Every structure is written in C-alpha cells, then in structure tokens.
Amino acid sequence: MTPHTEAALASRILGGWTGRIAGNMLGKPVEQGEVWTRARIDLYLRRTAALPLTDYLPEPPGDLETALRPEWRQCVRGRIHGSCRDDDVDYAILGLDLLETHGFGFSTEQVGDLWLLRLPYLQTFTAERAAYRNLARGLKPPLTATYDNPYQEWIGALIRADVYGWTCPGVPRRAASLARRDAVLSHTGNGVYGAMWAAALISAAFTAPTVRHAVDEALAVIPASSRLARTVRRVVSLHDTRMSWEDTLTTVAEETRGMGWIHTVPNAAVLTAGLLYGDGDFTRTITLTVRGGLDTDSNGATAGSVAGVLCGAAGIPDQWKAPLEDTVRSAVFGFDGVRISELAERTMRLVERKA
C-alpha cells in the first residue's frame, strides 16, 4: 500500500467504527419495535420539531419519556458524553479481540471460548444467550446454535459481522466467509446469511463506486433463493421504480408481516432502504434507517458502518462525532473506556498483518 492508500484506508476504517457507534446511539432510545413503530418515531420527531432529522434524537416530550429505553438520557442530543454500552458495539470489539488473539484462521469453537472469557452472560440476548448457555453446558458448535434456541434467524449474528468487513476491504467473499464461521455458533439459515451479507456489504463499501454497487456485491455472497436475498432484491426493485422511501417500507413490511421486529429479514429490508434512499449521505442514511423502526439501534449501527466506510471519518459531520468524545463504554472485559481511534488503529494493523 502507498502512504496515500494507507491514509485513505485508515480513514474509512475509522469512519466505519465511528459510524457504527453513532448510528447505534441514534437508534438506542427507540429500540423496541413493537412500541416504536415508524409512525410513532415520526410523531416523536414532529412533536420535538426534529424533522428532517439531522442530529441525535432530542429530549422526548414528557408523555413519551416512559416508553423510551432506560438509557435514553445518555443518548439524546446535549446529554451525550461518549458512547453508551451496547451489544451492537460490544460484538465489534469482541470480533477485533478474536482476530488479534487467534488470527484469520480462527475456529467457531474459539469464538465461543472468547465469549466465555470476555463477555458477561447477562450482556447477551436472544440467540447469543441461548448459545452462551449451551457453551456453559459443554455443547459444541453447531449444537450451540440449534439446541433450545428459538432465535436462530434473528439479527444477532448480523450485528457481529462488521469487523470482518473492515478487515477485508474490497474482498466481500472473504469477509462473508469469516462472518459465517462466527455466525454458526448461534444462528442458522437467514440468521447466518444476514451476517455474511452484512460483512460483504461493509467490505464492498471500501471499493464500490456507489451504495447500489455495494448492495449488489453483498447479494452475490448469499443464496439467491433465500428469504433474505429475495427481500433485499425486493427493496432494490421498489427503489428502482422511484417509489418513495415510505411506500417502499410499507410494501415490504406487509410482505414480511409476522416475522417479528428482531428477525433478520425485515430488519435487512429497513437497512437496505436506508442505504439506498440515503444514497451515500451519512446523515440521511442513518436517520432514514432509524426512522424505519424495528431494531433501530442495530440497523442504525450497521447503516452507520457502511456509510462511514463510504465517506471516511472526515466525511462524517461533526454533530455525530464530537459528542462521542472518542470514547467507548463496553462490557467486554479489558475494553471499557477504550478510544474509538485506538480501535480503528488496531483494526488497521490487522489489515496490514493480513496483507
């Protein structure tokens, strides 16, 4: 790599980390899809004169306060001093630690061992908690994903995929292969495909000329007949017809009705719509994605990661970066209070090591 290429790559990796954390913080107060529907989120924004949304959520009207996540006071504009702890960021950190510890040849069993060593059980949820419990019982992959686990196609594996995209810039199939090796600890089917797709999407964003190109490249790494691929293609086709963002989401929500607000497939639809209609603009991408509802903090985080890679750290507006104070709270042992810039530098060293 030439110095210029190194500097550009480092900026994109820092953009990915910063974007993930900012998008997560934006969506965290309204993370409860059965309560915070798309209509209710926009009602909140209209009542606080925050449409169009261009910054973190404003403080809520009094009658909406009790419906928010309890962490909202650390996630709304004017109150943010560093990032809140959240599993969407913890798993990116854990993935970094995995690659630093075991390298790119890590095994699924080593992913599980690291969870037991570094991640508190009560900071895991749904499929990850089921897999953690199975690990503690002595089960091995792939049984850890299938035994007593009704969450196998939920979004948990997708939110663990970013580090594989960041460390495989422009090589989406390799990123997807790494993400799959991690995902099968806790997920099957569309849950695994979601992780592969997200890793490939982030990897492709390093070299794709447009968001649409990145989306197309990511689709190529998962089975074309899967429900995930069909739903992402559906969003792409509706966007191509120039249907509005609102009508696109309404159409796809009807077609994925009954899957639940944490299932990978409807969340991938919201994320794809945010990326396509955001069209590379960081602010528009993460705000549309969060306004789309469902698992708002997870979707905001992944959208922010993709958009941050596309525009680089310098292209992320200051209102998103400055309140984070280059600081991350984390439940991963040994990482609480780490600098965002340090995480990006360590990720860059992994890329250089692999090269």
URSUL-V386666 format. One record per pair of residues at least 12 apart in sequence whose ideal C-beta (glycine too) atoms are under 10 Angstrom apart, sorted by the first residue. I is the first residue (numbers start at 1). GAP is how many residues later the second one is. D is the distance in whole Angstrom. If there is no record, write none. Layout:
I GAP D
I GAP D
This chain:
1 350 9
1 351 8
1 354 7
6 342 8
6 345 9
6 346 8
7 305 10
8 198 9
8 304 7
9 157 10
9 160 6
9 161 10
9 197 7
9 300 10
9 303 9
9 339 7
9 342 7
9 343 9
10 302 9
10 303 8
10 331 10
10 334 7
10 335 8
10 337 9
10 338 5
10 341 9
10 342 10
11 297 10
11 298 10
11 300 9
11 301 4
11 302 5
11 303 6
11 304 8
11 333 9
11 337 10
12 154 8
12 157 7
12 190 10
12 193 8
12 194 6
12 195 10
12 296 8
12 297 5
12 298 8
12 299 8
12 300 5
12 301 8
12 303 9
12 332 9
12 336 10
13 152 10
13 153 5
13 154 9
13 156 8
13 193 9
13 295 9
13 296 8
13 299 9
13 300 8
13 330 9
13 331 5
13 332 9
13 333 10
13 334 5
13 335 5
13 337 10
13 338 7
14 152 10
14 294 8
14 295 10
14 298 8
14 299 4
14 300 9
14 302 9
14 307 10
14 326 7
14 327 7
14 329 9
14 330 4
14 331 8
14 333 9
14 334 8
15 151 10
15 190 10
15 267 8
15 289 9
15 290 9
15 291 10
15 292 8
15 293 4
15 294 6
15 295 8
15 296 6
15 297 5
15 298 4
15 299 8
15 300 7
15 301 6
15 306 10
15 329 9
16 76 9
16 146 7
16 147 9
16 149 8
16 150 5
16 153 10
16 186 7
16 189 8
16 190 9
16 288 8
16 289 5
16 290 8
16 291 9
16 292 5
16 293 4
16 294 9
16 296 9
16 297 9
16 328 8
16 331 8
17 72 9
17 75 7
17 76 10
17 79 9
17 145 8
17 146 9
17 149 8
17 287 9
17 288 8
17 291 7
17 292 10
17 296 8
17 311 9
17 323 5
17 324 8
17 325 10
17 326 5
17 327 5
17 328 10
17 330 7
18 65 10
18 264 10
18 286 8
18 287 9
18 290 6
18 294 10
18 295 6
18 298 6
18 302 7
18 303 6
18 306 7
18 308 9
18 322 6
18 323 9
18 325 10
18 326 8
19 143 10
19 183 10
19 263 7
19 266 9
19 267 7
19 281 9
19 282 8
19 283 9
19 284 8
19 285 3
19 286 5
19 287 7
19 288 5
19 289 2
19 290 7
19 291 9
19 292 8
19 293 10
19 294 9
19 296 10
19 297 6
19 301 8
19 302 9
20 63 10
20 68 7
20 69 7
20 72 6
20 139 9
20 142 6
20 143 10
20 146 9
20 182 9
20 266 10
20 280 9
20 281 5
20 282 7
20 283 9
20 284 5
20 285 4
20 286 9
20 287 10
20 288 7
20 289 10
20 320 10
20 323 10
21 61 9
21 62 5
21 63 9
21 65 9
21 67 9
21 68 6
21 71 9
21 279 10
21 280 7
21 283 7
21 284 9
21 287 9
21 299 9
21 300 9
21 303 6
21 306 10
21 307 7
21 319 6
21 322 9
22 34 8
22 58 10
22 61 8
22 260 9
22 261 10
22 264 7
22 278 8
22 279 9
22 282 5
22 283 10
22 285 10
22 286 8
22 294 7
22 295 10
22 297 9
22 298 4
22 299 7
22 301 9
22 302 7
22 318 10
23 65 9
23 251 9
23 259 9
23 262 8
23 263 4
23 264 9
23 266 7
23 267 7
23 273 9
23 274 8
23 275 9
23 276 8
23 277 3
23 278 5
23 279 7
23 280 5
23 281 3
23 282 7
23 283 9
23 284 8
23 285 8
23 297 9
24 51 9
24 59 7
24 60 8
24 62 5
24 63 9
24 64 5
24 65 6
24 68 10
24 135 9
24 262 9
24 266 10
24 272 9
24 273 5
24 274 8
24 275 9
24 276 6
24 277 4
24 278 9
24 279 10
24 280 7
24 281 9
25 31 6
25 32 9
25 46 9
25 49 9
25 50 5
25 51 9
25 55 7
25 57 10
25 58 6
25 59 7
25 61 8
25 63 10
25 64 9
25 261 10
25 272 8
25 275 8
25 276 9
25 279 9
25 295 9
25 298 8
25 299 7
26 27 8
26 29 9
26 30 6
26 31 7
26 49 8
26 50 10
26 51 10
26 257 10
26 260 6
26 261 7
26 263 9
26 264 5
26 265 10
26 270 8
26 271 8
26 274 5
26 275 9
26 277 9
26 278 8
26 294 8
27 14 10
27 30 9
27 42 10
27 48 9
27 59 10
27 61 9
27 259 8
27 260 10
27 262 8
27 263 4
27 264 9
27 265 10
27 266 9
27 267 10
27 268 8
27 269 3
27 270 4
27 271 7
27 272 7
27 273 3
27 274 7
27 276 9
27 277 9
28 28 10
28 29 9
28 40 9
28 41 6
28 43 6
28 44 7
28 46 9
28 47 5
28 48 10
28 55 9
28 56 6
28 58 6
28 60 9
28 262 9
28 268 7
28 269 4
28 270 10
28 272 8
28 273 9
29 12 10
29 15 9
29 27 9
29 28 6
29 30 10
29 31 8
29 35 10
29 36 10
29 38 9
29 39 5
29 40 5
29 41 9
29 42 7
29 43 4
29 44 9
29 45 9
29 46 5
29 47 6
29 55 10
29 261 10
29 267 8
29 268 9
30 14 7
30 27 7
30 30 9
30 34 10
30 37 8
30 38 7
30 39 7
30 42 8
30 45 10
30 260 7
30 261 9
30 263 8
30 266 5
30 267 8
30 270 10
31 37 9
31 38 6
31 40 9
31 41 10
31 44 10
31 55 9
31 57 9
31 230 10
31 231 10
31 259 9
31 262 10
31 263 9
31 264 7
31 265 5
31 266 4
31 267 8
31 268 9
31 269 9
32 35 8
32 36 9
32 37 7
32 229 8
32 261 10
32 262 10
32 263 9
32 264 8
32 265 10
33 227 8
33 228 3
33 229 7
33 230 10
33 233 9
33 234 9
33 237 10
33 260 6
33 261 4
33 262 6
33 263 7
33 266 10
34 226 9
34 227 6
34 228 10
34 259 10
34 260 9
35 32 6
35 33 9
35 34 10
35 226 9
35 258 10
36 28 10
36 31 7
36 32 8
36 33 9
36 225 9
36 254 10
36 257 6
36 258 9
36 260 7
37 216 10
37 224 9
37 256 5
37 257 9
38 208 8
38 211 7
38 212 8
38 215 8
38 232 9
38 253 6
38 254 6
38 255 4
38 256 9
38 258 10
39 254 9
40 24 8
40 27 8
40 253 8
41 12 9
41 16 9
41 249 7
41 250 5
41 251 8
41 252 6
41 255 8
42 204 9
42 249 6
42 251 9
43 18 9
43 21 8
44 13 8
44 14 9
44 16 6
44 17 7
44 20 6
44 23 9
44 24 9
44 247 10
45 12 8
45 13 8
45 242 9
45 246 8
47 13 9
47 14 5
47 16 9
47 17 8
48 12 7
48 13 7
48 16 9
48 28 10
48 29 10
50 27 9
50 237 10
51 236 10
51 240 9
52 231 9
52 232 8
52 235 7
52 236 10
52 239 10
53 230 8
53 231 9
53 233 9
53 234 4
53 235 9
53 237 8
53 238 7
54 229 6
54 230 9
54 233 7
54 263 8
54 265 7
54 266 10
55 21 10
55 22 5
55 23 10
55 228 8
55 232 9
55 262 9
55 264 5
55 265 8
55 268 9
56 19 7
56 20 6
56 21 4
56 22 8
56 23 9
56 24 6
56 231 10
56 263 8
56 264 8
56 267 7
57 15 8
57 18 7
57 19 5
57 20 7
57 230 10
57 233 8
58 18 6
58 19 6
58 20 8
59 13 8
59 14 9
59 17 5
59 18 8
59 19 7
59 20 8
60 12 7
60 16 8
69 15 9
69 17 10
69 227 10
69 228 8
71 13 5
71 14 8
71 15 8
71 226 10
72 12 9
74 255 9
75 222 9
75 248 10
76 247 10
77 242 8
77 246 8
78 245 8
79 244 9
80 240 10
80 242 9
80 243 4
80 244 7
80 245 8
81 242 7
81 243 9
81 244 6
81 246 8
82 241 8
82 242 6
82 243 5
82 244 8
82 245 4
82 246 7
82 247 6
82 255 8
82 257 10
82 258 9
83 240 9
83 241 6
83 242 9
83 243 10
83 244 7
83 245 5
83 246 6
83 247 9
83 257 8
84 213 9
84 244 9
84 245 6
85 38 8
85 243 8
85 244 4
85 245 6
85 246 6
85 247 9
85 251 8
86 37 9
86 73 10
86 211 6
86 212 9
86 215 8
86 242 10
86 243 8
86 244 9
86 245 9
87 32 9
87 36 6
87 37 7
87 38 6
87 39 10
87 41 8
87 69 8
87 72 7
87 73 9
87 210 9
87 211 9
87 214 10
87 243 10
87 244 8
87 245 10
88 67 10
88 68 10
88 70 10
88 71 5
88 72 9
88 74 9
88 207 9
88 209 6
88 210 5
88 211 9
88 212 9
88 213 4
88 214 8
88 216 10
88 217 10
89 70 9
89 73 10
89 208 10
89 212 7
89 239 6
89 240 8
89 241 6
89 242 9
89 243 9
89 246 10
89 251 10
89 254 9
90 28 9
90 29 7
90 30 9
90 33 7
90 34 9
90 69 9
90 70 9
90 238 9
90 239 9
90 240 5
90 241 5
90 242 5
90 245 8
91 24 10
91 28 9
91 33 10
91 37 8
91 65 8
91 66 9
91 67 10
91 68 6
91 69 4
91 70 9
91 71 8
91 72 8
91 91 9
91 210 10
91 241 9
92 67 8
92 68 8
92 69 9
92 70 5
92 71 6
92 74 8
92 209 8
92 213 8
92 236 9
92 238 9
92 240 10
92 251 8
92 255 9
93 25 9
93 26 10
93 70 8
93 235 7
93 237 5
93 238 9
93 239 5
93 241 9
93 242 5
93 243 10
93 245 7
93 250 7
93 253 10
94 17 9
94 20 6
94 21 7
94 23 10
94 24 6
94 25 6
94 66 8
94 69 9
94 88 9
94 236 9
94 237 10
94 238 5
94 239 10
94 241 9
95 16 9
95 19 9
95 65 6
95 66 8
95 67 7
95 68 3
95 69 7
95 71 9
95 72 9
95 83 9
95 84 9
95 87 7
95 104 10
95 252 10
96 66 9
96 67 5
96 70 9
96 71 9
96 236 9
96 239 9
96 242 10
96 247 6
96 248 10
96 250 6
96 251 6
96 254 8
97 17 7
97 20 9
97 21 6
97 22 10
97 66 9
97 235 7
97 236 9
97 237 8
97 238 7
97 249 9
98 12 7
98 13 6
98 15 10
98 16 5
98 17 9
98 20 9
98 62 10
98 65 8
98 66 10
98 80 10
98 84 8
99 64 7
99 65 8
99 67 10
99 68 6
99 79 8
99 247 9
99 248 9
99 251 5
99 254 9
99 255 9
100 246 7
100 247 9
100 249 8
100 250 7
100 253 9
101 12 10
101 13 7
101 16 9
101 17 10
102 12 8
103 247 9
103 250 8
103 251 9
104 60 9
104 63 8
104 64 9
104 70 9
104 73 10
104 74 7
104 77 10
104 246 8
104 249 9
104 250 6
105 73 10
105 76 10
106 72 8
106 75 7
106 76 8
107 34 9
107 74 7
107 78 10
108 32 9
108 33 4
108 34 8
108 36 8
108 37 9
108 72 9
108 73 6
108 74 7
108 75 9
108 76 6
108 77 5
108 78 10
109 26 9
109 31 7
109 32 6
109 35 9
109 76 8
110 71 9
110 72 10
110 75 10
111 20 10
111 24 10
111 30 8
111 33 10
111 49 9
111 70 7
111 71 5
111 72 9
111 73 9
111 74 5
111 75 9
112 19 7
112 20 8
112 22 9
112 23 5
112 24 10
112 27 9
112 28 8
112 29 7
112 32 6
112 70 10
112 73 5
112 74 9
113 22 8
114 218 9
115 13 8
115 16 8
115 17 6
115 20 7
115 21 10
115 29 10
115 70 8
115 71 9
115 217 10
116 16 7
116 19 6
116 20 7
117 215 10
117 216 7
117 217 10
118 212 10
118 213 9
118 214 5
118 215 5
118 216 7
118 217 8
119 13 8
119 211 10
119 212 7
119 213 6
119 214 8
120 12 10
120 211 6
120 212 9
120 213 8
121 12 8
121 14 10
121 15 8
122 209 9
123 207 9
123 208 4
123 209 9
124 32 9
124 62 9
124 207 9
125 26 9
125 29 9
125 31 7
125 137 9
126 23 9
126 24 9
126 25 4
126 26 10
126 28 5
126 29 8
126 30 6
126 60 9
126 136 7
127 17 10
127 18 7
127 22 6
127 23 9
127 24 4
127 25 6
127 26 8
127 27 5
127 28 9
127 29 5
127 30 7
127 56 10
127 58 9
127 59 4
127 60 6
127 61 9
127 64 7
127 135 9
128 21 10
128 23 8
128 26 9
128 28 5
128 29 9
128 31 9
128 32 8
128 57 9
128 58 5
128 59 9
129 20 9
129 22 8
129 27 9
129 57 9
130 14 8
130 15 8
130 16 9
130 17 8
130 18 6
130 19 4
130 20 8
130 21 6
130 22 9
130 26 10
130 56 7
131 12 10
131 13 5
131 14 6
131 15 10
131 16 9
131 17 10
131 18 7
131 20 9
131 21 10
131 25 9
131 26 10
131 53 10
131 54 6
131 55 4
131 56 8
132 12 8
132 53 9
132 54 8
133 14 9
133 15 8
133 16 9
134 12 9
134 13 5
134 14 7
134 15 7
134 51 9
134 52 9
135 50 8
135 51 10
140 45 10
141 40 9
141 43 6
141 44 5
141 45 9
142 42 6
142 43 8
142 44 10
142 45 10
142 46 8
144 40 9
144 41 6
144 42 7
144 43 10
145 12 9
145 38 8
145 39 6
145 40 6
145 41 5
145 42 6
145 43 6
145 44 10
145 46 8
145 47 9
146 38 10
146 40 10
146 41 10
146 42 6
149 37 7
149 38 9
149 39 9
149 42 10
151 35 8
151 36 8
151 40 8
151 109 10
151 111 8
151 112 9
152 34 8
152 35 5
152 36 4
152 37 7
152 38 9
152 39 5
152 40 9
152 112 10
153 34 7
153 35 7
153 36 5
153 37 5
153 38 4
153 39 9
153 40 9
153 41 8
153 74 9
153 75 9
153 106 8
153 107 9
153 109 10
153 110 6
153 111 6
153 112 7
154 32 9
154 33 8
154 36 9
154 37 6
154 40 9
154 105 10
154 106 8
154 107 10
154 108 5
154 109 6
154 110 6
154 111 10
154 113 9
154 141 9
155 32 9
155 35 10
155 36 8
155 39 7
155 40 9
155 43 10
155 105 10
155 106 9
155 107 6
155 108 7
155 109 5
155 110 9
155 111 9
155 112 5
155 113 8
155 116 10
155 139 9
155 140 6
155 143 6
155 144 8
155 147 9
156 27 9
156 30 6
156 31 7
156 35 7
156 38 9
156 39 9
156 106 8
156 108 9
156 139 10
156 142 9
157 22 8
157 23 9
157 25 7
157 26 4
157 27 8
157 28 8
157 29 6
157 30 4
157 31 9
157 33 10
157 34 5
157 35 6
157 36 9
157 37 6
157 38 4
157 39 9
157 41 9
157 42 10
157 107 8
158 21 9
158 25 8
158 29 9
158 32 10
158 33 8
158 34 9
158 35 9
158 36 4
158 37 5
158 38 9
158 39 8
158 40 5
158 41 9
158 70 10
158 106 6
158 109 8
158 110 8
158 113 9
158 137 9
158 140 7
158 141 9
158 143 10
158 144 7
159 35 9
159 36 8
159 39 8
159 105 10
159 108 10
159 136 9
159 138 9
159 139 5
159 140 9
159 142 7
159 143 7
159 146 10
160 19 7
160 22 6
160 23 7
160 25 9
160 26 9
160 27 9
160 35 6
160 38 9
160 39 9
161 14 8
161 15 9
161 17 9
161 18 4
161 19 9
161 21 7
161 22 8
161 33 8
161 34 4
161 35 8
161 36 8
161 37 4
161 38 4
161 39 9
161 40 9
161 41 7
161 42 10
161 141 8
161 144 9
162 13 10
162 17 9
162 33 10
162 36 7
162 37 7
162 39 10
162 40 6
162 41 10
162 139 8
162 140 7
162 142 10
162 143 5
162 144 9
162 147 9
162 185 10
163 12 9
163 15 8
163 16 9
163 19 9
163 36 8
163 39 9
163 142 10
163 180 10
163 184 7
163 187 8
164 12 8
164 13 8
164 14 4
164 15 5
164 16 9
164 17 9
164 18 7
164 19 10
164 31 8
164 32 9
164 34 9
164 35 4
164 36 9
164 38 8
164 39 8
165 13 9
165 14 8
165 33 7
165 34 5
165 35 7
165 36 7
165 37 3
165 38 4
165 39 8
165 40 8
165 41 8
165 53 9
165 137 10
165 140 8
165 141 8
165 144 8
166 33 9
166 36 6
166 37 8
166 39 10
166 40 9
166 139 8
166 142 10
166 143 7
166 177 10
166 178 9
166 181 5
166 182 9
166 184 8
166 185 8
167 32 10
167 35 10
167 36 9
167 180 6
167 181 9
167 182 10
167 183 5
167 184 5
167 186 9
167 187 7
168 31 8
168 32 9
168 34 9
168 35 5
168 36 10
168 38 9
168 182 10
168 183 8
168 186 8
169 33 9
169 34 6
169 35 9
169 36 9
169 37 4
169 38 7
169 140 8
169 182 7
169 185 10
169 186 10
170 33 6
170 34 7
170 35 9
170 36 5
170 37 4
170 38 9
170 47 10
171 29 9
171 32 6
171 33 9
171 35 9
171 36 9
171 183 10
172 24 9
172 25 9
172 27 7
172 28 4
172 29 8
172 30 8
172 31 4
172 32 5
172 33 9
172 34 9
172 35 9
172 36 9
172 42 8
172 45 5
172 46 6
172 48 8
172 49 6
173 23 9
173 26 10
173 27 7
173 30 9
173 31 10
173 44 9
173 47 8
173 48 6
174 25 9
174 26 9
174 29 8
174 47 10
174 180 9
175 20 10
175 21 8
175 23 9
175 24 4
175 25 5
175 26 9
175 27 7
175 28 4
175 29 8
175 31 10
175 43 9
175 46 8
176 16 10
176 17 9
176 19 8
176 20 4
176 21 7
176 22 9
176 23 5
176 24 4
176 25 9
176 27 8
176 42 8
176 44 9
176 45 4
176 46 8
177 19 8
177 22 9
177 23 10
177 44 8
178 17 9
178 18 9
178 21 7
178 25 10
179 13 8
179 14 10
179 15 9
179 16 4
179 17 5
179 18 9
179 19 7
179 20 4
179 21 8
179 23 10
179 24 10
179 42 9
180 12 6
180 13 9
180 15 7
180 16 5
180 19 8
180 41 9
180 42 10
181 14 10
182 13 7
182 14 10
182 17 9
183 12 4
183 13 7
183 15 10
183 16 9
187 77 8
189 34 10
189 37 8
189 38 8
189 39 9
189 75 9
189 76 10
190 32 9
190 33 10
190 36 6
190 37 6
190 38 5
190 39 9
190 41 9
190 69 9
190 73 8
190 74 5
190 75 6
190 78 9
191 37 9
191 72 9
191 73 6
191 74 10
192 30 9
192 34 10
192 36 10
192 72 9
193 28 9
193 29 4
193 30 7
193 33 5
193 34 9
193 35 5
193 36 7
193 39 10
193 71 8
193 72 9
193 75 9
194 28 8
194 32 10
194 34 6
194 38 10
194 69 9
194 70 4
194 71 8
194 73 8
194 74 6
194 77 10
194 108 10
195 27 10
195 69 9
196 22 8
196 25 5
196 26 6
196 27 10
196 32 9
197 18 9
197 21 5
197 22 7
197 23 10
197 24 7
197 25 5
197 29 9
197 31 6
197 32 8
197 35 7
197 67 9
197 71 7
197 74 10
197 75 10
198 20 8
198 66 9
198 70 8
198 73 8
198 104 6
198 107 8
198 108 9
199 19 8
199 22 8
200 14 9
200 15 10
200 17 6
200 18 4
200 19 8
200 20 8
200 21 4
200 22 8
201 13 6
201 14 7
201 16 8
201 17 4
201 18 9
201 20 9
201 31 10
201 67 10
201 70 9
201 71 9
201 74 8
201 101 8
201 102 10
201 104 9
201 105 6
201 108 9
202 12 8
202 16 8
202 100 8
202 103 6
202 104 6
202 106 9
202 107 6
202 108 10
203 14 8
203 15 8
203 18 9
203 106 9
204 12 8
204 13 4
204 14 6
204 15 10
204 16 9
204 17 9
204 102 9
204 105 9
204 106 10
205 12 9
205 13 9
205 70 9
205 75 10
205 100 8
205 101 5
205 102 8
205 103 9
205 104 4
205 105 5
205 106 10
206 103 6
206 104 9
207 102 10
208 98 10
208 101 10
208 102 8
209 71 10
210 66 10
210 69 8
210 70 7
210 100 9
211 61 10
211 63 10
211 64 5
211 65 6
211 66 9
211 67 7
211 68 6
211 69 5
211 70 10
211 74 8
211 95 8
211 96 8
211 99 7
212 24 8
212 27 8
212 28 9
212 63 9
212 64 7
212 67 9
212 68 10
214 61 8
214 66 10
214 92 7
214 95 9
214 96 8
215 17 7
215 18 9
215 20 9
215 21 6
215 24 9
215 56 10
215 57 6
215 60 7
215 61 7
215 91 9
216 16 10
216 17 10
216 20 8
218 14 8
218 54 9
218 57 10
218 88 9
219 13 6
219 14 7
219 17 8
219 53 10
226 39 9
227 29 9
227 32 9
227 36 10
227 37 9
227 38 5
227 41 10
228 35 10
228 36 6
228 37 5
228 40 6
228 41 9
229 36 10
229 39 9
230 25 9
230 35 9
231 21 7
231 24 8
231 25 6
231 28 10
231 33 9
231 34 5
231 35 8
231 36 10
231 37 6
231 38 5
231 41 8
232 20 10
232 33 9
232 36 6
232 37 7
232 39 9
232 40 5
232 41 10
233 39 9
234 14 9
234 17 8
234 18 6
234 21 7
234 22 9
234 35 7
234 38 9
235 13 6
235 14 9
235 16 9
235 17 6
235 33 8
235 34 5
235 35 9
235 36 9
235 37 4
235 38 5
235 39 10
235 40 9
235 41 7
235 42 10
236 12 10
236 36 7
236 37 9
236 40 7
238 13 6
238 14 7
238 31 10
238 34 10
238 35 8
238 38 9
239 33 8
239 34 7
239 36 10
239 37 5
239 38 7
239 40 10
240 36 9
243 34 10
244 33 9
245 28 6
245 29 8
245 31 9
245 32 4
245 33 9
245 39 10
245 43 6
245 46 9
245 47 8
246 27 10
246 31 10
246 42 10
246 45 9
246 46 10
248 21 9
248 22 10
248 24 9
248 25 5
248 28 9
248 29 8
248 44 10
249 17 10
249 20 7
249 21 7
249 24 6
249 25 9
249 28 9
249 39 9
249 42 9
249 43 6
249 44 8
249 45 10
251 18 10
252 13 9
252 14 7
252 16 10
252 17 4
252 18 8
252 20 9
252 21 8
252 40 10
253 13 7
253 16 8
253 17 9
253 39 9
253 40 9
253 41 9
255 14 9
256 12 9
256 13 6
256 14 10
256 38 10
259 35 10
260 34 9
260 35 10
261 32 8
261 33 5
261 34 6
261 35 9
262 32 8
262 33 5
262 36 8
263 31 9
263 32 9
264 31 9
266 26 10
266 27 9
266 28 6
266 29 9
267 22 10
267 25 9
267 26 10
267 27 5
267 28 5
267 29 9
267 31 7
267 32 6
267 35 9
268 26 10
268 31 9
268 34 9
269 23 8
269 25 9
269 30 10
270 18 9
270 19 6
270 20 9
270 21 9
270 22 4
270 23 7
270 24 5
270 25 8
270 26 9
270 28 10
270 29 5
270 30 10
270 33 9
271 14 10
271 18 6
271 21 8
271 23 9
271 24 9
271 27 9
271 28 5
271 29 9
271 30 10
271 31 6
271 32 6
271 35 8
272 17 9
272 20 10
272 27 10
272 31 9
273 15 7
273 16 8
273 19 6
273 26 10
273 30 10
274 12 7
274 13 8
274 14 4
274 15 3
274 16 8
274 17 8
274 18 6
274 25 7
274 26 8
274 28 9
274 29 5
274 30 10
274 32 9
274 33 9
275 13 9
275 14 7
275 27 9
275 28 6
275 31 6
275 32 7
275 35 9
276 12 9
277 12 9
277 15 10
278 25 7
278 28 9
278 29 7
278 32 10
279 28 10
280 26 10
280 27 7
280 30 5
280 31 7
280 35 9
281 26 8
281 29 9
281 30 8
281 34 9
281 36 10
282 21 9
282 22 8
282 24 10
282 25 5
282 26 7
282 28 8
282 29 5
282 30 10
282 33 6
282 34 5
282 35 7
282 38 7
283 24 9
283 33 9
283 34 6
283 36 8
283 37 7
284 23 9
285 15 9
285 18 5
285 19 8
285 21 8
285 22 4
285 23 9
285 25 9
285 26 9
286 13 9
286 14 5
286 15 9
286 16 10
286 17 5
286 18 5
286 19 10
286 20 10
286 21 6
286 22 9
286 30 10
286 34 8
287 13 9
287 16 9
288 12 10
288 15 8
289 12 9
289 13 8
289 14 4
289 15 8
289 17 10
289 18 9
290 13 8
290 14 10
304 12 9
304 16 8
308 12 9
308 13 10
313 27 9
313 28 9
313 31 8
321 19 9
324 16 7
325 14 9
325 15 9
326 12 10
326 13 5
326 14 5
326 15 6
326 16 9
326 17 10
327 12 6
327 13 7
327 14 10
328 12 6
328 14 9
328 15 7
330 13 10
